Amino acid sequence: MAWEDPHRAETETAITRQKGNVAPGELLFGHTDQATIETTHAYRDQAPAFNHLGRILTEMNTIYARSLSLHFGEQNRPLPEEMRWEERKKKGMKPGPDYGGILEEFRIQLTAFSTITCLKSCPAAIHTDSGNAKKDQTSFTALTTVREPDFEGGGEFCFIEYGLKVPVKPGDILIGQTTREWHLNITPVRGTKYSMVAYYRKKGLANPLMWQNKRKRDSIKKS
């Protein structure tokens, strides 16, 4: 993969934190919803490389389904057409806070995830993933890691409000509501560690107004 410099507020601090260690990198795959719903340029330009991660992503999706079946089901099942926002509006009803599960057009490799953040030796500063869900929405994130032989340690994941440090080793999967819980990597990464973070951008991608506008734009492009 052709890595990019970290640029988000919570990851750009890794450039300074990693001085003297492996330089950090960050890539975003899948769908994003900044103003409009779009696929990311990394997803378009580096699809062959990303597709090699398919088996890991499928396993993360399976473990999520098995361990948190209720929440997975809510995320994985779109609302029936008659319960979607435009139909509820006709009946004078308001949309529910969760809008329903992920729509087929936003799935990555048939999973319940719409977006994947890949990180290379990129410890994050304290933050919540509030851009992925509103306060009244339930949204879980799945995280795993892969390490190169030069990895020496560091980059431990921490839920800071609970004082809980989670050493996510290769083969481990951490699933949590990172949209609500403050978290960070408490130390720099010594050596090379890759992290794969999978989630659903429910706040924007599930917003019925946004995906209706996307469908209108797509139909205009085809005509």
DOTOR-265574 format. One record per residue (C-alpha): residue number from 1; x, y, z. Coordinates in steps of 0.2 Angstrom, whole numbers, plus 2048, in hexadecimal, padded with zeros to 3 digits. Layout:
DOTOR-265574
+-----+-----+-----+-----+
!   k !  px !  py !  pz !
+-----+-----+-----+-----+
! NUM !   X !   Y !   Z !
...
+-----+-----+-----+-----+
END
This chain:
DOTOR-265574
+-----+-----+-----+-----+
!   k !  px !  py !  pz !
+-----+-----+-----+-----+
!   1 ! 800 ! 800 ! 800 !
!   2 ! 805 ! 812 ! 7FD !
!   3 ! 804 ! 81A ! 80E !
!   4 ! 7FE ! 82C ! 811 !
!   5 ! 804 ! 837 ! 81F !
!   6 ! 7F7 ! 837 ! 82E !
!   7 ! 7EC ! 846 ! 82C !
!   8 ! 7DD ! 845 ! 838 !
!   9 ! 7DE ! 84E ! 848 !
!  10 ! 7E0 ! 83E ! 853 !
!  11 ! 7ED ! 836 ! 847 !
!  12 ! 7F8 ! 845 ! 841 !
!  13 ! 800 ! 846 ! 852 !
!  14 ! 808 ! 835 ! 84E !
!  15 ! 814 ! 83E ! 842 !
!  16 ! 81C ! 846 ! 851 !
!  17 ! 81A ! 837 ! 85D !
!  18 ! 822 ! 82B ! 851 !
!  19 ! 832 ! 835 ! 84F !
!  20 ! 841 ! 829 ! 850 !
!  21 ! 835 ! 81A ! 84C !
!  22 ! 82C ! 814 ! 83D !
!  23 ! 823 ! 822 ! 834 !
!  24 ! 810 ! 821 ! 836 !
!  25 ! 804 ! 81F ! 827 !
!  26 ! 7F1 ! 81F ! 825 !
!  27 ! 7E5 ! 81A ! 818 !
!  28 ! 7D2 ! 81B ! 817 !
!  29 ! 7C8 ! 80E ! 80D !
!  30 ! 7B6 ! 80D ! 809 !
!  31 ! 7A9 ! 81A ! 80A !
!  32 ! 7AA ! 82B ! 813 !
!  33 ! 79D ! 839 ! 815 !
!  34 ! 7A5 ! 849 ! 816 !
!  35 ! 798 ! 855 ! 80E !
!  36 ! 794 ! 848 ! 801 !
!  37 ! 795 ! 835 ! 801 !
!  38 ! 7A4 ! 82F ! 7F7 !
!  39 ! 7B0 ! 820 ! 7F6 !
!  40 ! 7C1 ! 825 ! 7FC !
!  41 ! 7CF ! 828 ! 7F0 !
!  42 ! 7DA ! 81A ! 7F8 !
!  43 ! 7CB ! 80E ! 7F6 !
!  44 ! 7CB ! 813 ! 7E3 !
!  45 ! 7DE ! 813 ! 7E0 !
!  46 ! 7E4 ! 805 ! 7EB !
!  47 ! 7D6 ! 7F9 ! 7EA !
!  48 ! 7E1 ! 7EA ! 7E5 !
!  49 ! 7EC ! 7EC ! 7F4 !
!  50 ! 7DC ! 7EE ! 800 !
!  51 ! 7D4 ! 7DF ! 7F9 !
!  52 ! 7E2 ! 7D4 ! 800 !
!  53 ! 7DB ! 7D9 ! 811 !
!  54 ! 7CA ! 7D1 ! 80D !
!  55 ! 7CD ! 7C1 ! 818 !
!  56 ! 7D1 ! 7CB ! 827 !
!  57 ! 7C2 ! 7D7 ! 825 !
!  58 ! 7B7 ! 7C8 ! 823 !
!  59 ! 7BD ! 7C0 ! 833 !
!  60 ! 7BB ! 7D0 ! 83C !
!  61 ! 7A9 ! 7D1 ! 835 !
!  62 ! 7A5 ! 7BF ! 83B !
!  63 ! 7AC ! 7C2 ! 84C !
!  64 ! 7A2 ! 7D1 ! 84E !
!  65 ! 792 ! 7C8 ! 848 !
!  66 ! 796 ! 7BA ! 855 !
!  67 ! 79A ! 7C4 ! 864 !
!  68 ! 78E ! 7D2 ! 863 !
!  69 ! 780 ! 7CB ! 859 !
!  70 ! 773 ! 7D7 ! 85D !
!  71 ! 77D ! 7E7 ! 859 !
!  72 ! 784 ! 7DE ! 84A !
!  73 ! 772 ! 7DA ! 844 !
!  74 ! 76D ! 7EC ! 846 !
!  75 ! 77C ! 7F2 ! 83C !
!  76 ! 77B ! 7E5 ! 82F !
!  77 ! 769 ! 7E6 ! 82A !
!  78 ! 762 ! 7F5 ! 821 !
!  79 ! 750 ! 7FA ! 825 !
!  80 ! 743 ! 7F3 ! 81A !
!  81 ! 73E ! 800 ! 80C !
!  82 ! 72E ! 804 ! 815 !
!  83 ! 737 ! 809 ! 825 !
!  84 ! 744 ! 814 ! 81C !
!  85 ! 744 ! 827 ! 81F !
!  86 ! 73A ! 82C ! 80F !
!  87 ! 72C ! 820 ! 813 !
!  88 ! 72B ! 825 ! 825 !
!  89 ! 72B ! 838 ! 820 !
!  90 ! 71C ! 834 ! 815 !
!  91 ! 713 ! 82D ! 824 !
!  92 ! 718 ! 83C ! 82F !
!  93 ! 724 ! 832 ! 839 !
!  94 ! 736 ! 837 ! 83E !
!  95 ! 745 ! 82D ! 839 !
!  96 ! 74C ! 822 ! 847 !
!  97 ! 75D ! 827 ! 84E !
!  98 ! 766 ! 818 ! 846 !
!  99 ! 75E ! 819 ! 835 !
! 100 ! 760 ! 806 ! 834 !
! 101 ! 76F ! 7FC ! 82E !
! 102 ! 77C ! 7FE ! 821 !
! 103 ! 776 ! 7FF ! 80F !
! 104 ! 77C ! 7F3 ! 802 !
! 105 ! 785 ! 800 ! 7F8 !
! 106 ! 790 ! 805 ! 807 !
! 107 ! 796 ! 7F3 ! 80C !
! 108 ! 7A8 ! 7EF ! 80A !
! 109 ! 7AA ! 7DD ! 804 !
! 110 ! 799 ! 7D8 ! 80A !
! 111 ! 79D ! 7DD ! 81C !
! 112 ! 793 ! 7E8 ! 828 !
! 113 ! 7A1 ! 7F5 ! 827 !
! 114 ! 7A1 ! 804 ! 81B !
! 115 ! 7B2 ! 80B ! 81F !
! 116 ! 7C4 ! 804 ! 823 !
! 117 ! 7D2 ! 80E ! 82B !
! 118 ! 7E3 ! 806 ! 829 !
! 119 ! 7F1 ! 80D ! 833 !
! 120 ! 804 ! 809 ! 833 !
! 121 ! 80D ! 80D ! 843 !
! 122 ! 801 ! 81B ! 846 !
! 123 ! 7FC ! 81E ! 859 !
! 124 ! 7ED ! 829 ! 85B !
! 125 ! 7EA ! 837 ! 867 !
! 126 ! 7DB ! 837 ! 873 !
! 127 ! 7CB ! 838 ! 86A !
! 128 ! 7BA ! 830 ! 866 !
! 129 ! 7B4 ! 82B ! 855 !
! 130 ! 7A5 ! 837 ! 856 !
! 131 ! 7A5 ! 839 ! 843 !
! 132 ! 79F ! 827 ! 841 !
! 133 ! 78F ! 829 ! 84B !
! 134 ! 784 ! 835 ! 854 !
! 135 ! 782 ! 834 ! 867 !
! 136 ! 771 ! 82B ! 866 !
! 137 ! 778 ! 81E ! 859 !
! 138 ! 780 ! 80D ! 85E !
! 139 ! 790 ! 80A ! 854 !
! 140 ! 79E ! 7FD ! 857 !
! 141 ! 7AF ! 7FD ! 850 !
! 142 ! 7BA ! 7EE ! 84D !
! 143 ! 7CD ! 7EF ! 84E !
! 144 ! 7DB ! 7E3 ! 84B !
! 145 ! 7EE ! 7E4 ! 848 !
! 146 ! 7FC ! 7DC ! 83E !
! 147 ! 80E ! 7DE ! 843 !
! 148 ! 81F ! 7DD ! 839 !
! 149 ! 82E ! 7D3 ! 841 !
! 150 ! 836 ! 7E4 ! 845 !
! 151 ! 827 ! 7E8 ! 851 !
! 152 ! 82E ! 7EB ! 863 !
! 153 ! 81E ! 7F1 ! 86C !
! 154 ! 814 ! 801 ! 870 !
! 155 ! 804 ! 808 ! 869 !
! 156 ! 7F9 ! 800 ! 876 !
! 157 ! 7E7 ! 804 ! 875 !
! 158 ! 7DF ! 80C ! 884 !
! 159 ! 7CD ! 811 ! 889 !
! 160 ! 7D3 ! 81F ! 893 !
! 161 ! 7C3 ! 822 ! 89E !
! 162 ! 7C4 ! 811 ! 8A4 !
! 163 ! 7D7 ! 810 ! 8A6 !
! 164 ! 7D6 ! 800 ! 89B !
! 165 ! 7E5 ! 7FC ! 890 !
! 166 ! 7E2 ! 7EF ! 882 !
! 167 ! 7F1 ! 7E7 ! 87A !
! 168 ! 7E9 ! 7E2 ! 869 !
! 169 ! 7F5 ! 7D4 ! 863 !
! 170 ! 7F4 ! 7CD ! 851 !
! 171 ! 7E5 ! 7C1 ! 850 !
! 172 ! 7DC ! 7CB ! 85E !
! 173 ! 7CD ! 7D6 ! 859 !
! 174 ! 7C7 ! 7E4 ! 864 !
! 175 ! 7B5 ! 7EA ! 862 !
! 176 ! 7AE ! 7F9 ! 86B !
! 177 ! 7A4 ! 809 ! 86A !
! 178 ! 7B2 ! 814 ! 866 !
! 179 ! 7A5 ! 821 ! 860 !
! 180 ! 7A1 ! 824 ! 873 !
! 181 ! 7B0 ! 81E ! 87C !
! 182 ! 7C0 ! 829 ! 87D !
! 183 ! 7CF ! 81F ! 878 !
! 184 ! 7E1 ! 821 ! 872 !
! 185 ! 7F2 ! 818 ! 86F !
! 186 ! 7FC ! 81C ! 87F !
! 187 ! 80D ! 81A ! 878 !
! 188 ! 817 ! 81B ! 867 !
! 189 ! 818 ! 80C ! 85C !
! 190 ! 82A ! 804 ! 85C !
! 191 ! 82C ! 7FB ! 84C !
! 192 ! 81E ! 7F7 ! 83F !
! 193 ! 80C ! 7F4 ! 844 !
! 194 ! 7FD ! 7F4 ! 838 !
! 195 ! 7EC ! 7F7 ! 83F !
! 196 ! 7DC ! 7F4 ! 836 !
! 197 ! 7CC ! 7FE ! 83D !
! 198 ! 7BB ! 7F9 ! 836 !
! 199 ! 7AB ! 803 ! 839 !
! 200 ! 79B ! 809 ! 832 !
! 201 ! 799 ! 81C ! 82F !
! 202 ! 788 ! 81C ! 835 !
! 203 ! 787 ! 82F ! 839 !
! 204 ! 788 ! 833 ! 826 !
! 205 ! 786 ! 824 ! 81B !
! 206 ! 776 ! 81F ! 824 !
! 207 ! 76F ! 830 ! 823 !
! 208 ! 760 ! 82E ! 817 !
! 209 ! 762 ! 840 ! 810 !
! 210 ! 774 ! 83D ! 80C !
! 211 ! 772 ! 82C ! 803 !
! 212 ! 762 ! 832 ! 7FA !
! 213 ! 76D ! 841 ! 7F3 !
! 214 ! 77B ! 834 ! 7EE !
! 215 ! 76E ! 82A ! 7E4 !
! 216 ! 768 ! 839 ! 7DB !
! 217 ! 77A ! 83E ! 7D6 !
! 218 ! 77E ! 82D ! 7D1 !
! 219 ! 76E ! 82C ! 7C6 !
! 220 ! 773 ! 83D ! 7BE !
! 221 ! 784 ! 836 ! 7BA !
! 222 ! 77D ! 827 ! 7B1 !
! 223 ! 771 ! 831 ! 7A7 !
+-----+-----+-----+-----+
END
